[in-house]
Amino acid sequence: MLTTNDGLISLSDQSSAGAIEAFRPALDVDPEQERLYTKRLGTQMQNVNLTPHFPTAAETAKRMWEERYSGETVDGVLAMDPVVLAHLLEATGPVDLTDPAVVRAIEGTSLPLSLTKDNVVSTLLSDVYREIADPSAQDAYFAAVAASVFSAFTDGQGDSSQLVQALITSVQEHRLYLWSSDNDEQDIISTTALAGAVTGPNAGGANFGVYFNDGTGAKMDYYASRTVQLVQTCESKGYSRYNVQVTVVNSAPQDAASSLPAYVTGAGVYGVEPGHIRTNYVVYGPAQALVESAQINGTAVPFGAGKHGQRPVGTVTLELAPGETAVIDLEFSRVVQDSLPKLQVTPSVQAVRDVVLPAKTSESCE
């Protein structure tokens, strides 16, 4: 919880998604998105961002918090990932963790007491889960990191121009989102990349989106390596046809089932063999286009189809064992191309420039 008072920003409280109990029955969410992402969208805080449309995720998170913490009002929601912290730490320099409880909790582990731009991502997304078995102790470590980085940021540590650039870079990489419950403020935010919107004015043109939803029910996505590319194929009468190609590798160690903790592998609780990575790939096409087919490694597979704000949505589920690679292809037809195609993906530990490959045209169209 961030609190502002006369321009002063303070970190007033920290909690975890797990501390907010599930809602049964689920909270009502936009029916169109609920059809795509099921009622889980309004059931748990962990699931509010099943949808890539951040305004929905943020507004649902606000309602959940206010429901569980009676009397508190949430005016806005800010979302960021650990790579944002890496960008900030590049500007502020290392920050040290000094909370005695945290220092005691990580004694005998390889977890650092000093967070840097080089170790913060691997520490928060992988190492903590490997080194600390108790989820409450994990949360305490996360809270200590958040508080230390926040203090360095608000205390003006580091070069201010570098800090501003760190935020700009984070927005450009779709790692930093903002939503306001004030309609006038949100109207301004909605015209920018900060909005994280997949429908509306910022989602116009020949735009595609590939979003990664964990299906393992654990922390294995850290080991997924991906590239995504648009391939234009021929179509007549003023329309274009595009193939969205996703190449995925499970880079986990071959002995992941035994070498990684059950908290990381999921221990098969949700029907995924330990060490495997299961992901639901949710692919959005441009408004009014059609999603026609899906393939995995050249073989046609069933896929989910729906719409979100006039955008066609295709969903394919893929499960990979350690060391396995697969290629997913989803084909979209009747694309009206009046601008260069744009492609957005869920940001991961990989640099976005390494994930999104330059669009290309099929040889059959040349």
Secondary structure by P-SEA (a helix, b strand, c coil): ccccccccccccccccccccccccccccccaaaaaaccccccccccccccccaaaaaaaaaaaaaaaacccccccbbbbbcaaaaaaaaaaacbbbbccaaaaaaacccccccccccccaaaaaacccccccccaaaaaaaaaaaaaaaaaaaaaccccaaaaaaaaaaaaaaccbbbbbccaaaaaaaaaccccccccccccccbbbbbbbbbcccccccccccbbbbbbbbbbcccbbbbbbbbbbbccccccccccccccccccccccccccbbbbbbbbbccccccccccccccbbbbbbbbccccbbbbbbbbbbcccbbbbbbbbbccccccccbbbbcccccccccccccccccccccc
